[in-house]
Amino acid sequence: MWPLVNGQVTASTTVSGIPDPAYGCGKSFVGAYRCGRGPDKGVSASAEAGGKVISFDCSTESVQCHGKLEIDDSGNITLYDGNGRSLWQSNTNNVGLPVPAFKADRGKYGRNYMVQGETLAPGEFIGSPSGNCRMVVRVDGNDITLGVEYSYLGCGEPASPTDAEGSYGMAGNSPGNYGLYQMRVVSRGALGWPLFISDEGAIYTVPDDLQSPGDQYLRVPGNYDSGGNDISQAPGRSAADCIPVCTGDPDCAGFVFNQKAGQCFLKNKAMYPEGVRTPNDQGAIYIRAKKVDSDNSCPKETKQVDQVTITDMPYGGVFQSDQKCLMAKYIEPQQKLVEEKYKQLVAASQTLKGDMSQLSSSGDKLDQALLRNIQATEDHVKEYSRLRGQRVKVENQVVSSSGQEDDSHLDLISQSNHYLLFTLAAILAVGAGIKASS
């Protein structure tokens, strides 16, 4: 999470890149970091922590670490801390003839000491002010040693021992004369090879299938050329001009920048450290660092560290693609719990979705049945209206027929009365006739 602050004395970064377990809820941030191999130090940000800047400070520890290893004209090597206090001395006092070629200003760093982070390769030296002794790294079989060498007058070659060391008469020719301490053998082939250093300080090797070409480059100390194995070349005023050209070619394993020629010589994977290097005052070797295809909680970019430091660390195993780093490693149990609860929530959501779908289907059926009932009711209302109209019409006809019947009865009664009168008159007339005739 904090790859940009590694190797810095003080640095700041923004809280970001952490999965949010509960959206909408403000969260604080608490973390820890370590200055070198010292105790853990805390860093925090109050809610809402996302996007806030947190600061790291190793200035106090840095003063204690930034020491130097110095050789003086007495032949004594002294290790000083950042405050100038003597931590260790070789207690050697053998010196030889002053040799201009081995004076401090002719050494690797142009002075009679080296500071933290600087290294000596085999054959390189740090000279005393007068050149009467020097710190040199020598290789004897599998042993790499740092020792004090000096020259004295003897039967050596070349003939001028005050200008250069001879083949004989060297103090270092006798075992033990320059063996201050021995270092573990480091492999040249490990240069440019990505290794993962855990929070506990263990080394994990990164397999080939987790490596990919990166866009960071490691400068090999000193001025060298790596002959052959060229892919192509391009003009450049500085090494910075070579970087985008190499980065754009997946087969480019690094390059050599020749300052005098103003050229970038792109190399394939057979370049140094797989191949050899040769001294060249105008040359500088840059090895293309690899990216690590790791879990998102782990840094992707590789950083340059000292091989001697790495050899002091225990081996942890092979790095895995799903291996957690930094805070993610410590919250992994909680993360698994959150993931399990999330799965349960998804399952409940699916069940609820199914119930809602079923309810929606039932609602659709009810809506369709209601529409059918409404349509049937409307049909019944229309039929009722039609029958009611017919009933009214029939009732009107019945009323008309009744009136006609009443009229017929009146006419019949009237005619009957008329006929009755005529009958009574006829009877009376007959009666009168009978009387008259008697």
Secondary structure, 3 states (H helix, E strand, C coil): CCHHHCCCCEEEEECCCCCCCCCCCCCCEEEEEECCCCCEEEEEECCCCCCCEEEEECHHHHHHHCCEEEECCCCCEEEECCCCCEEEECCCCCCCCCCHHHCHHHCCCCCCEEECCCCCCCCCEEECCCCCCEEEEEEECCEEEEEEECECCCCCCCCCCCCCCCCCCEHHHCCCCCCCEEECCCCHHHCCCCEEECCCCCEEECCHHHEEEEEEEEECCCCEECCCCEEEEEECCCHHHHHHHHHCCCCCCEEEEECCCCEEEEECCCCCCCCCCEECCCEEEEEEEEEECCCCCCCCCCCCCCHHHHHCCCEEEECCCCCCCHHHHHCHHHHHHHHHHHHHHHHHHHHHHHHHHHHHHHHHHHHHHHHHHHHHHHHHHHHHHHHHHHHHHHHHHHHHHHHHHHHHHHHHHHHHHHHHHHHHHHHHHHHHHHHHHC
